[in-house]
Amino acid sequence: MKVNGTPVHGYDPGARLLDVLRDHLGLRGVKEGCGVGECGSCTVLLDGDPVCSCLVFAGQADGRDVVTAEGLGTADDLSPLQRQFVDHQALQCGYCIPGVVVSAAAHLAEADHVSEDSVREALSGNLCRCTGYSKLVAAVLAAADHRDSP
């Protein structure tokens, strides 16, 4: 598989993708919340589609592209979406944010029209106990506005 654009080998195909990303590759942005695909904290993109990495065997990602929050931008070079999360103060404890940002990035990449309803639907698989979602939605809408401007 490729993770954030880099080919990866030497992992246990029977391990959860979540564990390979965190333990084998040290990608700590991928969080384990519930371990049963209910919270979205472990969301990554698998060939562009958001998936809960706790429900995917690493072997299922063989030959595929995996993108984590770390693959969207870095602390020194935030993606426009990540910048909007900072600018809108849409971060509190931060535990859910990597999965939320990954889900939002998938939505922005595939949606022709982004609305509050579409953002709420796109983020419906990501649970957050801190923010109340309003700032998360505002950040994604602002990123969509920036995406559409010249």
Beta strands, then each sheet from edge to edge (+ up, - down):
strand 1: 2-3
strand 2: 6-7
strand 3: 43-46
strand 4: 49-52
strand 5: 65-67
sheet 1: 2+ 1- 5- 3+ 4-
end
